[in-house]
């Protein structure tokens, strides 16, 4: 056999080489067993490319029809599990192209006209990620809806609001839940913004410099739905940047990391609230586990694991940033390492959002425990200061007077609302009997009725706003 034919079936570049690739290098450089999940995007991109080649007269109508026929069979083989993925063919792209050539002959070899694996893989990952972003935004909507539903049920429930994990002021439990709705709404906004920049076409940039074939890249962009808000084709404008850019993967990972941070904050509160020291809530049994040694334990494993997985997703973001930081233009093999962290980030975020949306519906709230906790920390002290200000005392003087009142109440193991009127008047002579309405948890809650405040009336207005937004 002539030396230049040693590996003809395995590699498109084999004629240049005088010895075969070692098995170790094959395994080290192969990506097929993780990037095969891109097969649908790869076939979509190839079909759009073939349609454009035919439209431009670069390939014949017969070749185009053969490519479409072959790709349909390949899709059926992959979906049925009979497609043979080969390590020697390195990645999803060469595996599909090789099978196409077996099925339709020389027409399959013409498919790669005017493109490189560099612009092909960049297109495939973008197509795949756009679809995943759409799924994730849908899951964020489900989670927000579950939290809004729970907030509506518990708009009147009083819990202690905390700063520094110290009791600060009473808040509505519904108001507290809506804080997470705001976070997840921002996450969805960020992801949709990332989607806009991801949904741009690199294909047609070829290896790095464009191609001499008369391609119509805008034709391909329209066929793949890569269009801007006005419906105009969205095409990467610089061939060097198009094949080497992974900003979209990093941006997505950053948005995913922030979303997981919000999940982690929520997880931490669920864990605290479920502990015996708080006793604010209980989680449905299906989201908890027992102990192998302590029969009384009911552990919040799902929130704990989500808190841990946050570190995993943030780690992937750091890995992708480091991957790109020293790369010269244009494409480098380093970029093969973008897929596994990106894939795992997508999988982790989707699984976490899905389970949290379900878990939110299985939370049992204990209003009595929340209210008892709110009474422990002099949560209405600020209300007493505000009351004194309305009686004419400067706020700083009122603040000092209330500090003395809290000290007195603490020494006598009483709540501010339990102090006799005469005692309260010793701290400010203009205090009257109406102060007890101010000092009640319910009065404090209802008083905070400014936009965005914790008063139940405001909470219901926010719930209505969120429902309208989520239904749009």
Secondary structure as GFF3:
##gff-version 3
##sequence-region A 1 472
A	DSSP	three_ten_helix	3	5	.	.	.	ID=ss1
A	DSSP	three_ten_helix	14	16	.	.	.	ID=ss2
A	DSSP	alpha_helix	23	29	.	.	.	ID=ss3
A	DSSP	alpha_helix	32	35	.	.	.	ID=ss4
A	DSSP	three_ten_helix	36	38	.	.	.	ID=ss5
A	DSSP	alpha_helix	39	55	.	.	.	ID=ss6
A	DSSP	alpha_helix	61	80	.	.	.	ID=ss7
A	DSSP	three_ten_helix	87	89	.	.	.	ID=ss8
A	DSSP	alpha_helix	92	104	.	.	.	ID=ss9
A	DSSP	alpha_helix	106	110	.	.	.	ID=ss10
A	DSSP	alpha_helix	117	153	.	.	.	ID=ss11
A	DSSP	beta_strand	158	163	.	.	.	ID=ss12
A	DSSP	beta_strand	166	172	.	.	.	ID=ss13
A	DSSP	alpha_helix	173	198	.	.	.	ID=ss14
A	DSSP	alpha_helix	217	223	.	.	.	ID=ss15
A	DSSP	alpha_helix	239	244	.	.	.	ID=ss16
A	DSSP	alpha_helix	247	274	.	.	.	ID=ss17
A	DSSP	beta_strand	281	283	.	.	.	ID=ss18
A	DSSP	three_ten_helix	285	287	.	.	.	ID=ss19
A	DSSP	alpha_helix	301	324	.	.	.	ID=ss20
A	DSSP	three_ten_helix	333	337	.	.	.	ID=ss21
A	DSSP	alpha_helix	338	360	.	.	.	ID=ss22
A	DSSP	beta_strand	363	365	.	.	.	ID=ss23
A	DSSP	alpha_helix	367	376	.	.	.	ID=ss24
A	DSSP	alpha_helix	381	390	.	.	.	ID=ss25
A	DSSP	alpha_helix	395	411	.	.	.	ID=ss26
A	DSSP	three_ten_helix	416	418	.	.	.	ID=ss27
A	DSSP	alpha_helix	421	425	.	.	.	ID=ss28
A	DSSP	alpha_helix	435	439	.	.	.	ID=ss29
A	DSSP	alpha_helix	441	447	.	.	.	ID=ss30
A	DSSP	alpha_helix	456	471	.	.	.	ID=ss31
###
